[in-house]
Amino acid sequence: MPHLKQSAKRLRQSIKKAAVNKKIKDGVDYLFHQFKKSLAEADSSKSAELAKKLAKAIDKAAEKHVYHANNAARKKSRMMKKLNSTATKK
């Protein structure tokens, strides 16, 4: 336990912020799993729709500093690479 008043407040704030960040990350992870599932089912229209939603969710998370900007860009790049590779296989 913190001894100082400001340390106790910082601990409370960090716990709250971690909970908010976890909720945002879980939402992105859920969309990513849905996206991967749609790729496995070879449903291109659903995959494209989920890619849009996922990109938007990643951008919002980066805007709120849950993800670093480069991390968000890397996630979106890998997502689009997977989407485009399945589109060219057909």
C-alpha positions in Angstrom: 0.0 0.0 0.0 1.2 3.5 -0.8 2.3 5.7 2.1 1.7 9.0 0.5 -1.7 10.5 -0.4 -0.7 11.3 -4.0 0.6 7.7 -4.4 -2.7 6.3 -3.3 -4.6 8.5 -5.7 -2.2 7.5 -8.6 -2.8 3.9 -7.8 -6.6 4.4 -7.9 -6.3 6.2 -11.2 -4.1 3.6 -12.8 -6.4 0.8 -11.7 -9.4 2.6 -13.3 -7.4 3.4 -16.5 -6.2 -0.2 -16.8 -9.9 -1.4 -16.6 -10.9 1.1 -19.4 -7.9 0.1 -21.6 -8.7 -3.6 -21.1 -12.3 -3.1 -22.2 -11.1 -1.3 -25.4 -8.5 -3.9 -26.2 -10.9 -6.8 -25.6 -13.3 -5.1 -28.1 -10.5 -4.9 -30.7 -9.5 -8.5 -30.0 -13.1 -9.7 -30.4 -13.4 -8.0 -33.8 -10.1 -9.5 -34.8 -11.3 -13.0 -34.0 -14.5 -12.4 -35.9 -12.4 -11.2 -38.8 -10.2 -14.3 -38.7 -13.2 -16.5 -38.6 -14.8 -14.8 -41.6 -11.5 -15.3 -43.5 -11.5 -19.0 -42.7 -15.1 -19.3 -43.9 -14.0 -17.5 -47.1 -16.8 -15.0 -46.8 -15.3 -12.0 -48.6 -18.1 -9.5 -48.2 -18.3 -10.2 -44.4 -14.5 -10.0 -44.2 -14.4 -6.7 -45.9 -17.1 -5.3 -43.6 -15.4 -6.6 -40.5 -12.1 -5.1 -41.8 -13.7 -1.7 -41.9 -15.0 -2.1 -38.3 -11.7 -3.4 -37.1 -9.7 -0.6 -38.6 -12.1 2.0 -37.1 -11.8 0.3 -33.6 -8.0 0.2 -33.9 -7.9 3.9 -34.9 -10.1 4.9 -32.0 -7.9 2.9 -29.6 -4.8 4.6 -30.9 -6.5 8.0 -30.6 -7.2 7.2 -26.9 -3.5 6.1 -26.5 -4.5 2.6 -25.7 -2.3 1.5 -28.6 0.8 3.3 -29.8 0.3 4.9 -33.2 2.9 2.6 -34.8 1.4 -0.5 -33.1 -2.1 0.5 -34.5 -0.6 1.0 -38.0 1.1 -2.4 -37.9 -2.1 -4.1 -36.8 -4.1 -2.5 -39.6 -1.4 -3.3 -42.1 -1.3 -7.0 -41.2 -5.1 -7.1 -41.3 -5.2 -5.7 -44.8 -2.4 -8.0 -45.9 -4.5 -11.0 -44.8 -7.6 -9.6 -46.4 -5.9 -8.9 -49.7 -4.1 -12.3 -49.8 -7.4 -14.2 -49.5 -9.0 -12.0 -52.2 -6.2 -12.8 -54.7 -6.3 -16.6 -54.0 -9.8 -16.8 -55.5 
